[in-house]
Amino acid sequence: MLKKKRGKMNKFKSISKAIISVTFIFSFVLTSTAAFSEIVGRLSVHWSPKHHSAKHAQIFADEVNKRAKGKLKIEVYPSKQLFGIREVMGAVTSGAVELGGIVGVVSFPPINKNFNVASFPGLFNSWEQQRGFFQNSPKGKEIWGELTKKTNSTLVMYNPVGPVMTFSSAKELTGIDAMKGLKARRLLKSEEPMWDALGANRVSLPTGEVYTSLQTGMIDTINSPPGSIEAYSWWEFLKYAQKPYQYYADAYIMANSTWFNSLSPDLQKIIMDVGKEIGKRSTDLIMDTGESTLKKFQERGGVVTTLSGAEKAKFDKLMKDEVMPAMAKMIDADALEAAQAYAKSN
């Protein structure tokens, strides 16, 4: 009888061990699967999917996902599905999203006013020169370092929105005198000196409200990269344009640093490698993209005026005598002097 009980107990122990073993294996498989399951990084951009920068943000995400082979997935949310142009930097900083499409001249000056050198008229003559100031010069590196520290962000990719020029639905922009009395959209604080000097009435609007405001007549004039008037269909209302280009509006894909630093070194390398490759492609194509849009704009009946001769001289004088001094007040003197010195020597 005792042997029979012991036999039953041994059998029970064997079954229990088997159950424990199976449970352990199952738990291990679940843990291993969870450990290997893809990490998701949400990339919030305000750009329409048709916008040059949105297209390259998607190309970046697709290529990262391809190389990560299931370890990481970047999901792109365009058209401010998550956050708008003015909110996305704060979302990246807080970790509300892992990555964001950041327009520097919009997001950075409220954090460090010296980034206003990026929209100082005629200061930099190329993307490379502007980026070089912030990445290579002592003062520029100081500004950039403070920005990334305060925003807890890491630069992943350059993704420019384009050179900025003026468009209007009201009348042909034959010169600076034509701007007087126009209802101009103001996105940046640094735009105020120019609109004030031109005698335009400014209205502060985020990107998402421009279409309706043009439609209703709340505004009739904007400063914009050419590609944006096509991507957002603003050219349904805008009929006139004026060059010269005023400044180079750069944009970036920035990652929340806490999230980025939590990734394995191989995933970090994939992100940075892809960012460098696609960022170069985006930069190389942006000028042609803008000019292509202007060509289509003209084919739709739009009129592009390139100031020259006496009108260009009047424009340059206005910039020098009124706009630049007013903008200089928005920037520390040593930062502006450093940017001017860098631009002159590079």
SVG drawing of the C-alpha trace seen along z (x, -y; Angstrom):
<svg xmlns="http://www.w3.org/2000/svg" viewBox="-15 -102 52 104">
<polyline fill="none" stroke="black" stroke-width="0.4" points="0.0,0.0 2.9,-2.4 4.7,-1.5 1.5,-2.3 1.1,-5.7 4.8,-6.5 4.3,-5.5 1.4,-7.9 3.4,-10.6 6.3,-10.1 4.0,-10.1 2.4,-13.4 5.9,-14.9 6.9,-13.9 3.7,-15.4 4.3,-18.6 7.9,-18.9 6.7,-18.4 4.1,-21.1 6.6,-23.5 9.0,-22.7 6.4,-23.4 5.4,-26.6 9.0,-27.7 9.6,-27.0 6.3,-28.8 7.3,-31.8 10.7,-31.9 9.3,-31.8 6.9,-34.7 9.7,-36.7 12.0,-36.1 9.3,-37.0 8.5,-40.2 12.2,-41.0 12.5,-40.5 9.2,-42.1 9.6,-45.3 10.0,-48.6 7.7,-51.3 8.8,-54.9 6.0,-57.3 7.1,-60.1 4.8,-63.1 4.9,-65.6 2.5,-68.4 3.3,-68.2 0.8,-66.9 1.8,-63.6 2.3,-65.4 4.9,-67.7 8.6,-67.2 9.5,-66.9 6.7,-64.4 7.7,-62.2 11.3,-62.0 10.2,-61.4 8.2,-58.4 11.2,-57.2 13.4,-57.5 10.9,-55.4 10.5,-52.8 14.3,-52.3 14.8,-52.1 12.1,-49.5 13.6,-47.5 17.1,-47.5 15.8,-46.9 14.3,-43.6 11.5,-43.5 13.4,-45.0 12.1,-48.5 9.2,-50.1 8.9,-53.8 5.3,-54.8 4.7,-58.2 1.7,-60.3 1.4,-63.2 -0.9,-66.1 -0.7,-67.0 -2.6,-63.8 -0.8,-63.9 0.8,-67.4 0.9,-70.6 3.9,-72.7 4.0,-74.7 3.4,-71.8 5.6,-69.0 8.8,-70.1 7.2,-70.0 5.8,-66.6 9.3,-65.2 10.7,-66.8 8.1,-65.3 8.2,-61.9 4.6,-62.2 6.1,-61.0 9.4,-59.4 10.3,-61.5 9.1,-64.7 9.4,-66.7 10.8,-70.0 10.9,-73.3 13.8,-75.1 12.8,-78.7 9.4,-77.9 10.4,-75.7 13.8,-76.9 13.8,-80.7 11.4,-80.5 13.9,-78.2 17.1,-80.1 16.4,-83.5 19.8,-83.3 18.5,-80.7 16.8,-83.7 20.0,-84.0 18.6,-81.2 15.9,-83.5 18.0,-86.6 17.6,-87.8 20.4,-87.0 22.8,-85.8 23.4,-82.3 23.7,-81.4 23.1,-77.6 21.9,-74.8 25.4,-73.6 26.6,-77.1 23.7,-77.4 24.2,-73.9 27.9,-74.4 27.5,-77.4 25.5,-75.4 27.6,-72.3 31.2,-73.7 31.6,-77.2 32.0,-77.7 29.1,-80.1 26.8,-78.0 27.7,-74.8 26.9,-76.6 23.4,-77.6 22.7,-74.1 23.9,-72.4 21.6,-74.4 18.7,-73.7 19.2,-69.9 19.8,-69.9 16.7,-71.9 14.5,-69.9 16.0,-66.5 16.4,-65.8 18.8,-64.2 19.2,-65.3 18.5,-62.3 18.1,-63.8 18.1,-67.1 14.8,-67.5 14.5,-71.0 11.2,-72.6 12.7,-75.0 13.8,-78.5 11.2,-81.1 9.6,-83.7 6.4,-85.7 3.1,-84.7 -0.2,-86.6 -3.8,-86.2 -4.4,-90.0 -2.3,-91.5 0.9,-91.3 4.0,-91.8 5.9,-94.1 7.9,-95.6 8.0,-96.4 5.3,-99.1 2.8,-96.5 2.9,-94.9 1.3,-97.9 -2.1,-97.1 -1.9,-93.4 -3.2,-90.9 -0.1,-88.8 0.1,-85.5 2.7,-85.6 4.1,-82.2 7.3,-83.4 8.0,-86.3 11.0,-87.1 8.7,-87.8 7.2,-90.8 9.9,-93.3 9.6,-92.6 5.8,-92.8 5.8,-96.0 8.5,-97.6 6.4,-96.7 3.3,-98.1 1.4,-94.9 -1.2,-93.9 0.0,-90.7 -2.2,-87.8 -0.6,-85.1 -1.6,-81.6 -0.3,-78.0 0.0,-76.0 -3.2,-74.1 -5.3,-77.3 -3.8,-78.9 -6.0,-77.2 -9.3,-78.3 -7.9,-81.8 -7.0,-82.3 -10.4,-80.9 -12.3,-83.3 -10.0,-86.3 -8.7,-86.6 -5.3,-86.7 -4.1,-87.2 -0.4,-87.0 2.2,-84.6 5.9,-83.9 6.4,-80.2 8.7,-77.7 7.3,-77.0 6.6,-73.4 4.1,-74.2 1.7,-76.0 1.3,-72.8 1.3,-70.3 -1.4,-72.2 -3.3,-73.4 -2.8,-77.0 -2.2,-77.7 -5.9,-77.4 -6.0,-81.0 -2.5,-82.3 -1.9,-83.8 1.2,-86.0 4.8,-85.4 7.9,-87.5 11.5,-86.6 14.3,-86.9 14.4,-84.0 14.7,-85.5 16.3,-82.7 16.7,-78.9 14.1,-77.2 15.7,-74.1 13.8,-71.3 14.9,-68.2 13.7,-64.8 14.5,-65.0 14.3,-62.0 13.5,-62.1 17.0,-61.5 15.8,-59.3 14.1,-57.0 16.9,-57.1 19.6,-56.3 17.5,-53.4 17.9,-51.7 20.6,-49.1 23.7,-50.4 22.8,-48.6 19.4,-50.3 20.9,-53.7 23.4,-53.1 20.6,-52.2 18.6,-55.3 21.6,-57.6 22.9,-56.0 19.5,-56.2 19.0,-59.7 22.3,-60.8 21.5,-59.1 17.9,-60.2 18.7,-63.7 21.3,-64.2 18.7,-63.1 16.1,-65.5 18.6,-68.4 19.9,-67.6 16.3,-67.7 14.7,-70.5 15.8,-73.4 14.7,-71.6 11.4,-70.7 10.7,-74.3 11.5,-75.4 9.4,-72.6 6.5,-73.9 7.0,-77.4 6.9,-76.1 3.6,-74.4 2.3,-77.5 3.0,-79.5 1.3,-76.9 -1.8,-77.3 -1.7,-81.1 0.4,-82.2 2.7,-85.2 6.3,-85.1 8.1,-88.4 11.8,-88.4 12.8,-91.8 15.7,-93.4 17.1,-96.8 15.6,-99.7 13.0,-97.5 15.6,-95.1 17.7,-98.0 14.7,-99.3 14.1,-95.8 17.7,-95.5 17.7,-99.0 14.5,-98.2 16.1,-95.0 19.3,-96.8 17.8,-100.0 14.7,-98.7 14.3,-94.9 17.8,-93.8 18.2,-96.3 14.8,-95.3 15.7,-91.6 19.1,-92.2 17.3,-93.2 15.9,-89.6 19.5,-88.2 22.4,-88.6 25.0,-90.8 27.8,-88.3 25.7,-85.5 24.8,-87.7 28.4,-88.8 29.6,-85.2 27.1,-84.1 28.0,-86.9 31.7,-86.2 31.1,-82.5 29.0,-83.2 31.6,-85.6 34.5,-83.1 32.7,-79.9"/>
</svg>
